[in-house]
Amino acid sequence: MVTARILVADDHEVVRKGIRAILEAHSGWEVCGEAVDGRDAVEKAEALKPDVVIIDIGMPLLNGLDATRQILKQRAATKVLVLTMHESEQVVQQVLEAGARGYLLKSDASRDLINAVEELKRNKTFFTSKVAQLVLETFLRRRPHPDGNVPNLLTPREREVVQLLAEGKSTKEVAVALDLSVKTAETHRSNIMRKLDIHSISELVLYAVRNNIVQVMPPLNVPSLNERQS
């Protein structure tokens, strides 16, 4: 008997397969689908209606936080567990703001993933042990962003445009990806630049990284030519 249907969303196949193996070893749990980017996750969540979505923050086309917002807008009953390599108060705040019920470091997944899903299924929350409880309690006492954080200036659609532009897409490519006219995409771009008071794509990329709309992956530890030859 299937007691939980789970959608796994991560742009790295090895991560998806590893998570799937852990989940399917649990009796009654079924991985009903896998998604390779944020948009794919939103579409599959709508089609498959999983009980739980496990989603990475840093994915192409649509980041995990904005994908979470769209998934929960479609079906509020879905429980979302966010996976990330990073721990910081800012990321925790953004995860909670997006509506996710859990926050799990990838480094802790092999140990805590089963427990995290079980907690979400019981309508509880789960946060990796490395996240200070004080940070969570402080955030939960707030009502949204009394400090007026800049991300609230942008609409969900504008955040999508920011991510695509920051990923190197042209305005025309943004229009195609979001099914907009080029003129509408250009209007969004102009409005974003005006709202954020920025004047170049490089500034836009910096804003996107700082606000976790896109993430910069750490460089691979590739040996130098001299090291390879030694």
N, C-alpha and C positions, 0 to 999 in steps of 0.2 A: 504494500500500500504506500503510495507517494504522500508524504506528509509535508514536503516543502519543494517548491519548484524555484530554481535559482538561475539567474542570468549572470554570466561572468563577462565583464567588459575590461579589456586591457589590450593595448596595441602590441604587446610582446607575446608571441605564441607560446614561448616556453613558460611564461608566467601563467597564462590561461590554462595550459595543460596541467601545470603543477597544482593550481588551485582546484581544478576539476577533479584531479585524482584524490585530493584530500576530502573534498565534499562527497564524492560518490562512494567513498569508503564508509560513509555514515549511512546506516540502514534507513531507508525511506526517503532519502534526499535524491533529487534528480536535477542535474544541470540541463535545463531546457533549451539553452542556447548560449552562444558566445558572440561577443561584439568586438570589433577591431578598432573602432574609434567612437567618439562621443555621439555623432549623429546615428551611427549604426546602433548604438545602445538605446537611444531614444526610440528609434523605429522598432527594434526588437522587443523592447519593454511594452510598447503599445500593442504589438501583435501577439506576443506570448503571454502577457499578463503574469509575470513571475511574482512569487511571494516576496522574494528578496533579490535585490540587485547588488552585486559586488563590483565596484567600479573604481578604476584608477583615476587619480586627479589629472595627471599630465598625459593627455591624449590629443592626437591631431583632429582638425576640423571643428571639434567642439570639446572643450575641456570637461573633466568629470564633474566639476561643481555646477557649471551651467547645464550639463546634461542631467544632473540630479534634479535641478529645478524643473526642467521640462518633464522629466519622468513623473515627478510627484504632482505636477499640475495635471497631467493626464489621468493619474490614478493614485490618489492620496494614500490608499491602503498599502501600497508597496513600501517595503522597508529597504532603505539604502545603506550599505556599508561601504565607506570610502577607504580605499587603499592608497598609501603614499609612502614614499621613501623619506619624507621630511617631517620633522616635528617642530612646531613653533606655535606660539599663542595666536599669531595672525592666521595661520592655516586652520587651527582649531575653530576659531571664530567664524571663518568663512564656511567651513564644513557644517557647523551648526546653523548658520544663516541660510544655507542652501536647503536645509531640511533633512539632512542625513541623520540617521539614528546611531551610527557607529563610525569609529575612526580607528583604523588599524595600520600600524607600520608594517611594511612588507617584510621587514626583518623578523617580525613576530608572528607572521602568518602561519608558519608550520606548527607553532605551539598554540596559538589563540584563535585560529579561524573557526574551528568547530564551536567553541564557546561563544564567540561573537555572533554567529548566525543563530545559535540557540537563544541567546538573549534577545535578539531582534524579533525572533518568532514569538517570544513571550511579551512583545510590546514594551520591552525595556531598551535601554541604551547600552552601548559598549564602547569603551575608549581604552586604547592601549595603555598598559600600566605605566609607561614612561611619561604620559601626559599628566601633569599635576592637577589634582582635583580642585585646587584653589582656582586655577585658570578657568576651568569649566564653570564653577559656581559663580565666579565673577561675571563671566559672560552671560550666563543664564539669568542673572538678576537685571541685566540691562534690557532696555527696550530699544528697538533696533537702532544701533549706531548713533547714540546721542552726541558723539563727537563729530558727526557729519563726515564720515569717511568718503573719499572721492568716488569709490566704486558705485555708490548709490546715485550718482549723477547720471549714470548711463542706464538706458532701458535694456532689457534682455536682448533685444534685436541688435542694439548698438554694441553690446558685449560680444555678440557673435561676429559682427563686422570687425571689431578690434582684433579678435583672435585670428581671423582669416588674413587680415592685412599684416599682422605681426608675423604670421607664418610665411609671408612673402607673396601672397596672392595679389594680383592686380585688381583694380576696381571692377573690370569686366569679369574676372574669375569669381570675385565675391558675388556679383550679380547672378551668375550662373549657379553657384553653390547654394544660394539662398532663394533662388527662383524669383529674383527681382529684376526690374528694368535697370539698365546701366545708370540712367538718370537718378533713380531712387537710391541706388548704391552710392552714387556720388554725393547725394544729399545727406545720407547717413554719415559718410566720411567727413563732410564739411561740418555737420552738427557735432560730431565727436571731437574734432579738432577745436571747435569753438568752446565746447563745454569744458574740455580739459586744459584749454589754453596752451596747446602744443602746436608745433608748426612744421614737424617733419616726421617721416616714418620711423626714423631712428628713435625719436622721443616716444613715439607710440609703442614701439617694441619695448622700450625700457618700462613704460607704464604697464604694459601687459605682463611683463615678467614680475614686476614688483607686486602686482595685484593678483598673481596666480591665475591669470587668464591663459597664459602659456607658461611652460616651464623650460628652463635651459638645462639639458642633461649634462652631467659632469663628463669631461673628456675621457675617452678610453685611455687606459694606461698602456700606450703603444711604445715599445722600446725604440730608442733612437737608432739611427743607422750604425753608429759606433758600437752601441750595446749589442746589436744583432750580430755584428761582425766579430765581437770579442769572444 
